[in-house]
């Protein structure tokens, strides 16, 4: 299984188009488990795991850690 866990750097979360169809994830509980683990990962580990620059790794670590506890 391949999982994409990092949103685009320029993701615009302020606008929403209700006309665009969307689907619900089939692996939502798996995603929550994955994010739970990623909240505890160190920057260096994420850099190596995803072959990321330090700047992107730090950005994503911050994203994982601020996710609402009700979800993860």
PDB file of N, H, CA, C and O in Angstrom:
ATOM      1  N   UNK A   1       0.839  -1.177   0.000  1.00  0.00           N
ATOM      2  CA  UNK A   1       0.000   0.000   0.000  1.00  0.00           C
ATOM      3  C   UNK A   1       0.883   1.240   0.000  1.00  0.00           C
ATOM      4  O   UNK A   1       1.876   1.306   0.725  1.00  0.00           O
ATOM      5  N   UNK A   2       0.522   2.201  -0.803  1.00  0.00           N
ATOM      6  H   UNK A   2      -0.285   2.147  -1.392  1.00  0.00           H
ATOM      7  CA  UNK A   2       1.206   3.488  -0.849  1.00  0.00           C
ATOM      8  C   UNK A   2       0.256   4.531  -0.288  1.00  0.00           C
ATOM      9  O   UNK A   2      -0.910   4.588  -0.677  1.00  0.00           O
ATOM     10  N   UNK A   3       0.752   5.357   0.625  1.00  0.00           N
ATOM     11  H   UNK A   3       1.700   5.311   0.941  1.00  0.00           H
ATOM     12  CA  UNK A   3      -0.079   6.386   1.236  1.00  0.00           C
ATOM     13  C   UNK A   3       0.559   7.744   1.028  1.00  0.00           C
ATOM     14  O   UNK A   3       1.759   7.914   1.246  1.00  0.00           O
ATOM     15  N   UNK A   4      -0.228   8.698   0.614  1.00  0.00           N
ATOM     16  H   UNK A   4      -1.203   8.560   0.437  1.00  0.00           H
ATOM     17  CA  UNK A   4       0.231  10.073   0.507  1.00  0.00           C
ATOM     18  C   UNK A   4      -0.248  10.779   1.761  1.00  0.00           C
ATOM     19  O   UNK A   4      -1.450  10.859   2.017  1.00  0.00           O
ATOM     20  N   UNK A   5       0.697  11.291   2.546  1.00  0.00           N
ATOM     21  H   UNK A   5       1.673  11.226   2.338  1.00  0.00           H
ATOM     22  CA  UNK A   5       0.335  11.857   3.835  1.00  0.00           C
ATOM     23  C   UNK A   5       0.662  13.330   3.964  1.00  0.00           C
ATOM     24  O   UNK A   5       0.510  13.916   5.036  1.00  0.00           O
ATOM     25  N   UNK A   6       1.108  13.923   2.880  1.00  0.00           N
ATOM     26  H   UNK A   6       1.232  13.447   2.009  1.00  0.00           H
ATOM     27  CA  UNK A   6       1.479  15.327   2.931  1.00  0.00           C
ATOM     28  C   UNK A   6       0.663  16.116   1.912  1.00  0.00           C
ATOM     29  O   UNK A   6       0.712  15.808   0.721  1.00  0.00           O
ATOM     30  N   UNK A   7      -0.083  17.123   2.351  1.00  0.00           N
ATOM     31  H   UNK A   7      -0.123  17.374   3.319  1.00  0.00           H
ATOM     32  CA  UNK A   7      -0.841  17.921   1.393  1.00  0.00           C
ATOM     33  C   UNK A   7       0.087  18.813   0.571  1.00  0.00           C
ATOM     34  O   UNK A   7       1.252  19.000   0.921  1.00  0.00           O
ATOM     35  N   UNK A   8      -0.429  19.349  -0.498  1.00  0.00           N
ATOM     36  H   UNK A   8      -1.375  19.198  -0.782  1.00  0.00           H
ATOM     37  CA  UNK A   8       0.342  20.265  -1.332  1.00  0.00           C
ATOM     38  C   UNK A   8       0.776  21.473  -0.514  1.00  0.00           C
ATOM     39  O   UNK A   8       0.080  21.892   0.412  1.00  0.00           O
ATOM     40  N   UNK A   9       1.924  22.025  -0.862  1.00  0.00           N
ATOM     41  H   UNK A   9       2.488  21.685  -1.614  1.00  0.00           H
ATOM     42  CA  UNK A   9       2.427  23.179  -0.124  1.00  0.00           C
ATOM     43  C   UNK A   9       1.511  24.386  -0.249  1.00  0.00           C
ATOM     44  O   UNK A   9       1.456  25.217   0.657  1.00  0.00           O
ATOM     45  N   UNK A  10       0.797  24.492  -1.351  1.00  0.00           N
ATOM     46  H   UNK A  10       0.841  23.817  -2.087  1.00  0.00           H
ATOM     47  CA  UNK A  10      -0.057  25.659  -1.579  1.00  0.00           C
ATOM     48  C   UNK A  10      -1.534  25.313  -1.432  1.00  0.00           C
ATOM     49  O   UNK A  10      -2.381  25.939  -2.068  1.00  0.00           O
ATOM     50  N   UNK A  11      -1.841  24.355  -0.629  1.00  0.00           N
ATOM     51  H   UNK A  11      -1.153  23.846  -0.112  1.00  0.00           H
ATOM     52  CA  UNK A  11      -3.221  23.932  -0.422  1.00  0.00           C
ATOM     53  C   UNK A  11      -4.061  25.076   0.129  1.00  0.00           C
ATOM     54  O   UNK A  11      -3.727  25.667   1.155  1.00  0.00           O
ATOM     55  N   UNK A  12      -5.150  25.381  -0.559  1.00  0.00           N
ATOM     56  H   UNK A  12      -5.422  24.901  -1.393  1.00  0.00           H
ATOM     57  CA  UNK A  12      -6.048  26.457  -0.136  1.00  0.00           C
ATOM     58  C   UNK A  12      -7.225  25.840   0.604  1.00  0.00           C
ATOM     59  O   UNK A  12      -8.116  25.263  -0.019  1.00  0.00           O
ATOM     60  N   UNK A  13      -7.236  25.957   1.922  1.00  0.00           N
ATOM     61  H   UNK A  13      -6.512  26.427   2.428  1.00  0.00           H
ATOM     62  CA  UNK A  13      -8.305  25.371   2.725  1.00  0.00           C
ATOM     63  C   UNK A  13      -9.396  26.383   3.052  1.00  0.00           C
ATOM     64  O   UNK A  13     -10.349  26.059   3.761  1.00  0.00           O
ATOM     65  N   UNK A  14      -9.269  27.589   2.547  1.00  0.00           N
ATOM     66  H   UNK A  14      -8.496  27.852   1.970  1.00  0.00           H
ATOM     67  CA  UNK A  14     -10.250  28.630   2.858  1.00  0.00           C
ATOM     68  C   UNK A  14     -11.451  28.603   1.921  1.00  0.00           C
ATOM     69  O   UNK A  14     -12.536  29.054   2.289  1.00  0.00           O
ATOM     70  N   UNK A  15     -11.267  28.085   0.725  1.00  0.00           N
ATOM     71  H   UNK A  15     -10.386  27.719   0.425  1.00  0.00           H
ATOM     72  CA  UNK A  15     -12.368  28.063  -0.231  1.00  0.00           C
ATOM     73  C   UNK A  15     -12.914  26.652  -0.369  1.00  0.00           C
ATOM     74  O   UNK A  15     -12.175  25.674  -0.260  1.00  0.00           O
ATOM     75  N   UNK A  16     -14.198  26.560  -0.607  1.00  0.00           N
ATOM     76  H   UNK A  16     -14.798  27.354  -0.696  1.00  0.00           H
ATOM     77  CA  UNK A  16     -14.844  25.261  -0.759  1.00  0.00           C
ATOM     78  C   UNK A  16     -15.865  25.368  -1.878  1.00  0.00           C
ATOM     79  O   UNK A  16     -16.700  26.272  -1.871  1.00  0.00           O
ATOM     80  N   UNK A  17     -15.808  24.469  -2.823  1.00  0.00           N
ATOM     81  H   UNK A  17     -15.130  23.735  -2.829  1.00  0.00           H
ATOM     82  CA  UNK A  17     -16.740  24.458  -3.930  1.00  0.00           C
ATOM     83  C   UNK A  17     -17.672  23.264  -3.765  1.00  0.00           C
ATOM     84  O   UNK A  17     -17.269  22.122  -3.988  1.00  0.00           O
ATOM     85  N   UNK A  18     -18.907  23.523  -3.377  1.00  0.00           N
ATOM     86  H   UNK A  18     -19.235  24.451  -3.195  1.00  0.00           H
ATOM     87  CA  UNK A  18     -19.874  22.453  -3.125  1.00  0.00           C
ATOM     88  C   UNK A  18     -20.255  21.712  -4.401  1.00  0.00           C
ATOM     89  O   UNK A  18     -20.824  20.623  -4.331  1.00  0.00           O
ATOM     90  N   UNK A  19     -19.956  22.274  -5.550  1.00  0.00           N
ATOM     91  H   UNK A  19     -19.493  23.158  -5.607  1.00  0.00           H
ATOM     92  CA  UNK A  19     -20.307  21.643  -6.825  1.00  0.00           C
ATOM     93  C   UNK A  19     -19.350  20.524  -7.219  1.00  0.00           C
ATOM     94  O   UNK A  19     -19.673  19.706  -8.079  1.00  0.00           O
ATOM     95  N   UNK A  20     -18.193  20.484  -6.605  1.00  0.00           N
ATOM     96  H   UNK A  20     -17.930  21.149  -5.906  1.00  0.00           H
ATOM     97  CA  UNK A  20     -17.201  19.469  -6.945  1.00  0.00           C
ATOM     98  C   UNK A  20     -17.526  18.181  -6.182  1.00  0.00           C
ATOM     99  O   UNK A  20     -17.579  18.186  -4.952  1.00  0.00           O
ATOM    100  N   UNK A  21     -17.745  17.077  -6.910  1.00  0.00           N
ATOM    101  H   UNK A  21     -17.702  17.073  -7.909  1.00  0.00           H
ATOM    102  CA  UNK A  21     -18.060  15.825  -6.213  1.00  0.00           C
ATOM    103  C   UNK A  21     -16.846  15.293  -5.454  1.00  0.00           C
ATOM    104  O   UNK A  21     -15.706  15.528  -5.855  1.00  0.00           O
ATOM    105  N   UNK A  22     -17.089  14.596  -4.387  1.00  0.00           N
ATOM    106  H   UNK A  22     -18.015  14.405  -4.062  1.00  0.00           H
ATOM    107  CA  UNK A  22     -16.003  14.027  -3.608  1.00  0.00           C
ATOM    108  C   UNK A  22     -16.428  12.662  -3.087  1.00  0.00           C
ATOM    109  O   UNK A  22     -17.610  12.318  -3.105  1.00  0.00           O
ATOM    110  N   UNK A  23     -15.460  11.898  -2.629  1.00  0.00           N
ATOM    111  H   UNK A  23     -14.500  12.178  -2.615  1.00  0.00           H
ATOM    112  CA  UNK A  23     -15.742  10.579  -2.065  1.00  0.00           C
ATOM    113  C   UNK A  23     -15.182  10.517  -0.658  1.00  0.00           C
ATOM    114  O   UNK A  23     -14.312  11.310  -0.295  1.00  0.00           O
ATOM    115  N   UNK A  24     -15.669   9.593   0.122  1.00  0.00           N
ATOM    116  H   UNK A  24     -16.375   8.950  -0.173  1.00  0.00           H
ATOM    117  CA  UNK A  24     -15.149   9.376   1.462  1.00  0.00           C
ATOM    118  C   UNK A  24     -14.067   8.299   1.393  1.00  0.00           C
ATOM    119  O   UNK A  24     -14.153   7.363   0.597  1.00  0.00           O
ATOM    120  N   UNK A  25     -13.082   8.445   2.213  1.00  0.00           N
ATOM    121  H   UNK A  25     -13.012   9.205   2.859  1.00  0.00           H
ATOM    122  CA  UNK A  25     -11.981   7.498   2.218  1.00  0.00           C
ATOM    123  C   UNK A  25     -12.429   6.119   2.686  1.00  0.00           C
ATOM    124  O   UNK A  25     -13.315   5.993   3.531  1.00  0.00           O
ATOM    125  N   UNK A  26     -11.807   5.095   2.128  1.00  0.00           N
ATOM    126  H   UNK A  26     -11.088   5.197   1.441  1.00  0.00           H
ATOM    127  CA  UNK A  26     -12.091   3.727   2.555  1.00  0.00           C
ATOM    128  C   UNK A  26     -11.208   3.338   3.735  1.00  0.00           C
ATOM    129  O   UNK A  26     -11.513   2.390   4.459  1.00  0.00           O
ATOM    130  N   UNK A  27     -10.138   4.055   3.921  1.00  0.00           N
ATOM    131  H   UNK A  27      -9.891   4.825   3.333  1.00  0.00           H
ATOM    132  CA  UNK A  27      -9.145   3.665   4.916  1.00  0.00           C
ATOM    133  C   UNK A  27      -8.995   4.710   6.013  1.00  0.00           C
ATOM    134  O   UNK A  27      -7.888   4.967   6.487  1.00  0.00           O
ATOM    135  N   UNK A  28     -10.106   5.310   6.414  1.00  0.00           N
ATOM    136  H   UNK A  28     -11.005   5.102   6.029  1.00  0.00           H
ATOM    137  CA  UNK A  28     -10.055   6.393   7.393  1.00  0.00           C
ATOM    138  C   UNK A  28      -9.440   5.947   8.718  1.00  0.00           C
ATOM    139  O   UNK A  28      -8.611   6.664   9.278  1.00  0.00           O
ATOM    140  N   UNK A  29      -9.824   4.787   9.226  1.00  0.00           N
ATOM    141  H   UNK A  29     -10.497   4.204   8.771  1.00  0.00           H
ATOM    142  CA  UNK A  29      -9.262   4.333  10.500  1.00  0.00           C
ATOM    143  C   UNK A  29      -7.766   4.047  10.362  1.00  0.00           C
ATOM    144  O   UNK A  29      -6.999   4.280  11.297  1.00  0.00           O
ATOM    145  N   UNK A  30      -7.350   3.540   9.193  1.00  0.00           N
ATOM    146  H   UNK A  30      -7.972   3.350   8.433  1.00  0.00           H
ATOM    147  CA  UNK A  30      -5.926   3.318   8.964  1.00  0.00           C
ATOM    148  C   UNK A  30      -5.164   4.641   8.938  1.00  0.00           C
ATOM    149  O   UNK A  30      -4.050   4.739   9.453  1.00  0.00           O
ATOM    150  N   UNK A  31      -5.776   5.652   8.334  1.00  0.00           N
ATOM    151  H   UNK A  31      -6.681   5.573   7.916  1.00  0.00           H
ATOM    152  CA  UNK A  31      -5.140   6.969   8.264  1.00  0.00           C
ATOM    153  C   UNK A  31      -4.972   7.549   9.662  1.00  0.00           C
ATOM    154  O   UNK A  31      -3.936   8.138   9.970  1.00  0.00           O
ATOM    155  N   UNK A  32      -5.990   7.384  10.511  1.00  0.00           N
ATOM    156  H   UNK A  32      -6.832   6.905  10.261  1.00  0.00           H
ATOM    157  CA  UNK A  32      -5.892   7.877  11.887  1.00  0.00           C
ATOM    158  C   UNK A  32      -4.753   7.180  12.631  1.00  0.00           C
ATOM    159  O   UNK A  32      -4.011   7.823  13.373  1.00  0.00           O
ATOM    160  N   UNK A  33      -4.614   5.889  12.438  1.00  0.00           N
ATOM    161  H   UNK A  33      -5.216   5.366  11.835  1.00  0.00           H
ATOM    162  CA  UNK A  33      -3.527   5.143  13.087  1.00  0.00           C
ATOM    163  C   UNK A  33      -2.170   5.642  12.603  1.00  0.00           C
ATOM    164  O   UNK A  33      -1.237   5.796  13.390  1.00  0.00           O
ATOM    165  N   UNK A  34      -2.072   5.891  11.311  1.00  0.00           N
ATOM    166  H   UNK A  34      -2.830   5.766  10.671  1.00  0.00           H
ATOM    167  CA  UNK A  34      -0.821   6.378  10.739  1.00  0.00           C
ATOM    168  C   UNK A  34      -0.461   7.757  11.289  1.00  0.00           C
ATOM    169  O   UNK A  34       0.691   7.997  11.651  1.00  0.00           O
ATOM    170  N   UNK A  35      -1.432   8.657  11.354  1.00  0.00           N
ATOM    171  H   UNK A  35      -2.368   8.462  11.060  1.00  0.00           H
ATOM    172  CA  UNK A  35      -1.176  10.004  11.868  1.00  0.00           C
ATOM    173  C   UNK A  35      -0.801   9.951  13.341  1.00  0.00           C
ATOM    174  O   UNK A  35       0.039  10.730  13.791  1.00  0.00           O
ATOM    175  N   UNK A  36      -1.408   9.046  14.094  1.00  0.00           N
ATOM    176  H   UNK A  36      -2.090   8.413  13.728  1.00  0.00           H
ATOM    177  CA  UNK A  36      -1.048   8.882  15.511  1.00  0.00           C
ATOM    178  C   UNK A  36       0.444   8.603  15.654  1.00  0.00           C
ATOM    179  O   UNK A  36       1.114   9.158  16.525  1.00  0.00           O
ATOM    180  N   UNK A  37       0.950   7.731  14.780  1.00  0.00           N
ATOM    181  H   UNK A  37       0.406   7.281  14.073  1.00  0.00           H
ATOM    182  CA  UNK A  37       2.385   7.413  14.819  1.00  0.00           C
ATOM    183  C   UNK A  37       3.226   8.580  14.324  1.00  0.00           C
ATOM    184  O   UNK A  37       4.301   8.852  14.860  1.00  0.00           O
ATOM    185  N   UNK A  38       2.736   9.266  13.303  1.00  0.00           N
ATOM    186  H   UNK A  38       1.863   9.046  12.868  1.00  0.00           H
ATOM    187  CA  UNK A  38       3.496  10.376  12.746  1.00  0.00           C
ATOM    188  C   UNK A  38       3.583  11.558  13.702  1.00  0.00           C
ATOM    189  O   UNK A  38       4.523  12.349  13.613  1.00  0.00           O
ATOM    190  N   UNK A  39       2.629  11.695  14.608  1.00  0.00           N
ATOM    191  H   UNK A  39       1.866  11.053  14.680  1.00  0.00           H
ATOM    192  CA  UNK A  39       2.681  12.767  15.606  1.00  0.00           C
ATOM    193  C   UNK A  39       3.900  12.608  16.514  1.00  0.00           C
ATOM    194  O   UNK A  39       4.363  13.582  17.108  1.00  0.00           O
ATOM    195  N   UNK A  40       4.418  11.391  16.623  1.00  0.00           N
ATOM    196  H   UNK A  40       4.042  10.600  16.140  1.00  0.00           H
ATOM    197  CA  UNK A  40       5.532  11.114  17.542  1.00  0.00           C
ATOM    198  C   UNK A  40       6.881  11.026  16.841  1.00  0.00           C
ATOM    199  O   UNK A  40       7.910  10.878  17.500  1.00  0.00           O
ATOM    200  N   UNK A  41       6.889  11.115  15.519  1.00  0.00           N
ATOM    201  H   UNK A  41       6.053  11.235  14.984  1.00  0.00           H
ATOM    202  CA  UNK A  41       8.126  10.921  14.767  1.00  0.00           C
ATOM    203  C   UNK A  41       9.031  12.155  14.870  1.00  0.00           C
ATOM    204  O   UNK A  41       8.544  13.276  15.016  1.00  0.00           O
ATOM    205  N   UNK A  42      10.317  11.948  14.797  1.00  0.00           N
ATOM    206  H   UNK A  42      10.713  11.037  14.678  1.00  0.00           H
ATOM    207  CA  UNK A  42      11.293  13.041  14.843  1.00  0.00           C
ATOM    208  C   UNK A  42      11.528  13.567  13.432  1.00  0.00           C
ATOM    209  O   UNK A  42      11.343  12.847  12.451  1.00  0.00           O
ATOM    210  N   UNK A  43      11.931  14.813  13.344  1.00  0.00           N
ATOM    211  H   UNK A  43      12.082  15.397  14.141  1.00  0.00           H
ATOM    212  CA  UNK A  43      12.167  15.461  12.060  1.00  0.00           C
ATOM    213  C   UNK A  43      13.130  14.658  11.194  1.00  0.00           C
ATOM    214  O   UNK A  43      12.874  14.449  10.008  1.00  0.00           O
ATOM    215  N   UNK A  44      14.223  14.214  11.776  1.00  0.00           N
ATOM    216  H   UNK A  44      14.431  14.384  12.739  1.00  0.00           H
ATOM    217  CA  UNK A  44      15.230  13.472  11.021  1.00  0.00           C
ATOM    218  C   UNK A  44      14.667  12.166  10.466  1.00  0.00           C
ATOM    219  O   UNK A  44      15.001  11.763   9.351  1.00  0.00           O
ATOM    220  N   UNK A  45      13.814  11.510  11.246  1.00  0.00           N
ATOM    221  H   UNK A  45      13.543  11.837  12.151  1.00  0.00           H
ATOM    222  CA  UNK A  45      13.207  10.258  10.799  1.00  0.00           C
ATOM    223  C   UNK A  45      12.279  10.504   9.606  1.00  0.00           C
ATOM    224  O   UNK A  45      12.280   9.737   8.643  1.00  0.00           O
ATOM    225  N   UNK A  46      11.493  11.573   9.677  1.00  0.00           N
ATOM    226  H   UNK A  46      11.492  12.197  10.459  1.00  0.00           H
ATOM    227  CA  UNK A  46      10.575  11.886   8.585  1.00  0.00           C
ATOM    228  C   UNK A  46      11.351  12.283   7.327  1.00  0.00           C
ATOM    229  O   UNK A  46      10.972  11.915   6.216  1.00  0.00           O
ATOM    230  N   UNK A  47      12.434  13.033   7.508  1.00  0.00           N
ATOM    231  H   UNK A  47      12.743  13.332   8.411  1.00  0.00           H
ATOM    232  CA  UNK A  47      13.267  13.414   6.370  1.00  0.00           C
ATOM    233  C   UNK A  47      13.769  12.175   5.634  1.00  0.00           C
ATOM    234  O   UNK A  47      13.744  12.122   4.405  1.00  0.00           O
ATOM    235  N   UNK A  48      14.219  11.194   6.385  1.00  0.00           N
ATOM    236  H   UNK A  48      14.239  11.238   7.384  1.00  0.00           H
ATOM    237  CA  UNK A  48      14.745   9.976   5.782  1.00  0.00           C
ATOM    238  C   UNK A  48      13.613   9.113   5.204  1.00  0.00           C
ATOM    239  O   UNK A  48      13.733   8.590   4.096  1.00  0.00           O
ATOM    240  N   UNK A  49      12.540   8.969   5.941  1.00  0.00           N
ATOM    241  H   UNK A  49      12.443   9.393   6.841  1.00  0.00           H
ATOM    242  CA  UNK A  49      11.428   8.135   5.522  1.00  0.00           C
ATOM    243  C   UNK A  49      10.811   8.598   4.208  1.00  0.00           C
ATOM    244  O   UNK A  49      10.504   7.785   3.335  1.00  0.00           O
ATOM    245  N   UNK A  50      10.631   9.913   4.075  1.00  0.00           N
ATOM    246  H   UNK A  50      10.880  10.573   4.783  1.00  0.00           H
ATOM    247  CA  UNK A  50       9.954  10.456   2.898  1.00  0.00           C
ATOM    248  C   UNK A  50      10.894  11.171   1.930  1.00  0.00           C
ATOM    249  O   UNK A  50      10.442  11.761   0.949  1.00  0.00           O
ATOM    250  N   UNK A  51      12.188  11.120   2.200  1.00  0.00           N
ATOM    251  H   UNK A  51      12.555  10.641   2.997  1.00  0.00           H
ATOM    252  CA  UNK A  51      13.186  11.801   1.377  1.00  0.00           C
ATOM    253  C   UNK A  51      12.821  13.277   1.206  1.00  0.00           C
ATOM    254  O   UNK A  51      12.705  13.782   0.089  1.00  0.00           O
ATOM    255  N   UNK A  52      12.644  13.955   2.347  1.00  0.00           N
ATOM    256  H   UNK A  52      12.739  13.546   3.254  1.00  0.00           H
ATOM    257  CA  UNK A  52      12.238  15.356   2.374  1.00  0.00           C
ATOM    258  C   UNK A  52      13.373  16.258   2.817  1.00  0.00           C
ATOM    259  O   UNK A  52      14.315  15.826   3.481  1.00  0.00           O
ATOM    260  N   UNK A  53      13.264  17.517   2.436  1.00  0.00           N
ATOM    261  H   UNK A  53      12.499  17.869   1.896  1.00  0.00           H
ATOM    262  CA  UNK A  53      14.181  18.520   2.975  1.00  0.00           C
ATOM    263  C   UNK A  53      13.790  18.764   4.428  1.00  0.00           C
ATOM    264  O   UNK A  53      12.690  18.410   4.852  1.00  0.00           O
ATOM    265  N   UNK A  54      14.690  19.365   5.179  1.00  0.00           N
ATOM    266  H   UNK A  54      15.584  19.653   4.835  1.00  0.00           H
ATOM    267  CA  UNK A  54      14.392  19.655   6.581  1.00  0.00           C
ATOM    268  C   UNK A  54      13.188  20.591   6.697  1.00  0.00           C
ATOM    269  O   UNK A  54      12.345  20.420   7.578  1.00  0.00           O
ATOM    270  N   UNK A  55      13.112  21.575   5.807  1.00  0.00           N
ATOM    271  H   UNK A  55      13.796  21.714   5.091  1.00  0.00           H
ATOM    272  CA  UNK A  55      12.014  22.543   5.844  1.00  0.00           C
ATOM    273  C   UNK A  55      10.653  21.854   5.662  1.00  0.00           C
ATOM    274  O   UNK A  55       9.712  22.142   6.402  1.00  0.00           O
ATOM    275  N   UNK A  56      10.547  20.954   4.691  1.00  0.00           N
ATOM    276  H   UNK A  56      11.312  20.719   4.091  1.00  0.00           H
ATOM    277  CA  UNK A  56       9.287  20.240   4.480  1.00  0.00           C
ATOM    278  C   UNK A  56       8.982  19.267   5.608  1.00  0.00           C
ATOM    279  O   UNK A  56       7.823  19.095   5.987  1.00  0.00           O
ATOM    280  N   UNK A  57      10.006  18.637   6.138  1.00  0.00           N
ATOM    281  H   UNK A  57      10.947  18.777   5.830  1.00  0.00           H
ATOM    282  CA  UNK A  57       9.793  17.712   7.251  1.00  0.00           C
ATOM    283  C   UNK A  57       9.253  18.454   8.471  1.00  0.00           C
ATOM    284  O   UNK A  57       8.316  17.982   9.114  1.00  0.00           O
ATOM    285  N   UNK A  58       9.825  19.592   8.790  1.00  0.00           N
ATOM    286  H   UNK A  58      10.587  19.975   8.268  1.00  0.00           H
ATOM    287  CA  UNK A  58       9.367  20.398   9.927  1.00  0.00           C
ATOM    288  C   UNK A  58       7.925  20.852   9.701  1.00  0.00           C
ATOM    289  O   UNK A  58       7.104  20.782  10.616  1.00  0.00           O
ATOM    290  N   UNK A  59       7.616  21.312   8.501  1.00  0.00           N
ATOM    291  H   UNK A  59       8.283  21.369   7.758  1.00  0.00           H
ATOM    292  CA  UNK A  59       6.263  21.747   8.174  1.00  0.00           C
ATOM    293  C   UNK A  59       5.255  20.623   8.400  1.00  0.00           C
ATOM    294  O   UNK A  59       4.195  20.847   8.985  1.00  0.00           O
ATOM    295  N   UNK A  60       5.576  19.435   7.944  1.00  0.00           N
ATOM    296  H   UNK A  60       6.436  19.253   7.469  1.00  0.00           H
ATOM    297  CA  UNK A  60       4.647  18.316   8.087  1.00  0.00           C
ATOM    298  C   UNK A  60       4.554  17.821   9.518  1.00  0.00           C
ATOM    299  O   UNK A  60       3.473  17.437   9.965  1.00  0.00           O
ATOM    300  N   UNK A  61       5.654  17.820  10.240  1.00  0.00           N
ATOM    301  H   UNK A  61       6.532  18.132   9.877  1.00  0.00           H
ATOM    302  CA  UNK A  61       5.604  17.425  11.649  1.00  0.00           C
ATOM    303  C   UNK A  61       4.664  18.359  12.407  1.00  0.00           C
ATOM    304  O   UNK A  61       3.874  17.909  13.238  1.00  0.00           O
ATOM    305  N   UNK A  62       4.748  19.648  12.123  1.00  0.00           N
ATOM    306  H   UNK A  62       5.389  20.014  11.449  1.00  0.00           H
ATOM    307  CA  UNK A  62       3.852  20.606  12.771  1.00  0.00           C
ATOM    308  C   UNK A  62       2.395  20.325  12.400  1.00  0.00           C
ATOM    309  O   UNK A  62       1.510  20.428  13.250  1.00  0.00           O
ATOM    310  N   UNK A  63       2.145  19.976  11.158  1.00  0.00           N
ATOM    311  H   UNK A  63       2.864  19.892  10.468  1.00  0.00           H
ATOM    312  CA  UNK A  63       0.780  19.661  10.719  1.00  0.00           C
ATOM    313  C   UNK A  63       0.234  18.444  11.462  1.00  0.00           C
ATOM    314  O   UNK A  63      -0.911  18.457  11.915  1.00  0.00           O
ATOM    315  N   UNK A  64       1.032  17.410  11.587  1.00  0.00           N
ATOM    316  H   UNK A  64       1.961  17.400  11.219  1.00  0.00           H
ATOM    317  CA  UNK A  64       0.575  16.193  12.275  1.00  0.00           C
ATOM    318  C   UNK A  64       0.258  16.486  13.737  1.00  0.00           C
ATOM    319  O   UNK A  64      -0.731  15.988  14.274  1.00  0.00           O
ATOM    320  N   UNK A  65       1.084  17.280  14.368  1.00  0.00           N
ATOM    321  H   UNK A  65       1.888  17.684  13.932  1.00  0.00           H
ATOM    322  CA  UNK A  65       0.931  17.518  15.810  1.00  0.00           C
ATOM    323  C   UNK A  65      -0.241  18.419  16.157  1.00  0.00           C
ATOM    324  O   UNK A  65      -0.732  18.375  17.285  1.00  0.00           O
ATOM    325  N   UNK A  66      -0.705  19.241  15.212  1.00  0.00           N
ATOM    326  H   UNK A  66      -0.306  19.277  14.296  1.00  0.00           H
ATOM    327  CA  UNK A  66      -1.827  20.129  15.534  1.00  0.00           C
ATOM    328  C   UNK A  66      -3.188  19.535  15.183  1.00  0.00           C
ATOM    329  O   UNK A  66      -4.219  20.148  15.460  1.00  0.00           O
ATOM    330  N   UNK A  67      -3.201  18.355  14.578  1.00  0.00           N
ATOM    331  H   UNK A  67      -2.363  17.858  14.353  1.00  0.00           H
ATOM    332  CA  UNK A  67      -4.482  17.722  14.265  1.00  0.00           C
ATOM    333  C   UNK A  67      -5.285  17.515  15.541  1.00  0.00           C
ATOM    334  O   UNK A  67      -4.728  17.197  16.592  1.00  0.00           O
ATOM    335  N   UNK A  68      -6.576  17.694  15.443  1.00  0.00           N
ATOM    336  H   UNK A  68      -7.028  17.952  14.590  1.00  0.00           H
ATOM    337  CA  UNK A  68      -7.437  17.572  16.616  1.00  0.00           C
ATOM    338  C   UNK A  68      -7.318  16.193  17.227  1.00  0.00           C
ATOM    339  O   UNK A  68      -7.284  15.189  16.516  1.00  0.00           O
ATOM    340  N   UNK A  69      -7.254  16.147  18.521  1.00  0.00           N
ATOM    341  H   UNK A  69      -7.282  16.963  19.099  1.00  0.00           H
ATOM    342  CA  UNK A  69      -7.158  14.873  19.233  1.00  0.00           C
ATOM    343  C   UNK A  69      -8.391  14.001  19.034  1.00  0.00           C
ATOM    344  O   UNK A  69      -8.323  12.784  19.209  1.00  0.00           O
ATOM    345  N   UNK A  70      -9.518  14.609  18.669  1.00  0.00           N
ATOM    346  H   UNK A  70      -9.574  15.597  18.526  1.00  0.00           H
ATOM    347  CA  UNK A  70     -10.725  13.818  18.444  1.00  0.00           C
ATOM    348  C   UNK A  70     -10.597  12.939  17.216  1.00  0.00           C
ATOM    349  O   UNK A  70     -11.282  11.924  17.090  1.00  0.00           O
ATOM    350  N   UNK A  71      -9.716  13.335  16.311  1.00  0.00           N
ATOM    351  H   UNK A  71      -9.160  14.160  16.413  1.00  0.00           H
ATOM    352  CA  UNK A  71      -9.529  12.561  15.081  1.00  0.00           C
ATOM    353  C   UNK A  71      -8.401  11.542  15.222  1.00  0.00           C
ATOM    354  O   UNK A  71      -8.458  10.466  14.627  1.00  0.00           O
ATOM    355  N   UNK A  72      -7.397  11.871  15.991  1.00  0.00           N
ATOM    356  H   UNK A  72      -7.351  12.745  16.475  1.00  0.00           H
ATOM    357  CA  UNK A  72      -6.228  10.998  16.036  1.00  0.00           C
ATOM    358  C   UNK A  72      -5.770  10.771  17.460  1.00  0.00           C
ATOM    359  O   UNK A  72      -4.793  10.057  17.688  1.00  0.00           O
TER     360      UNK A  72
END
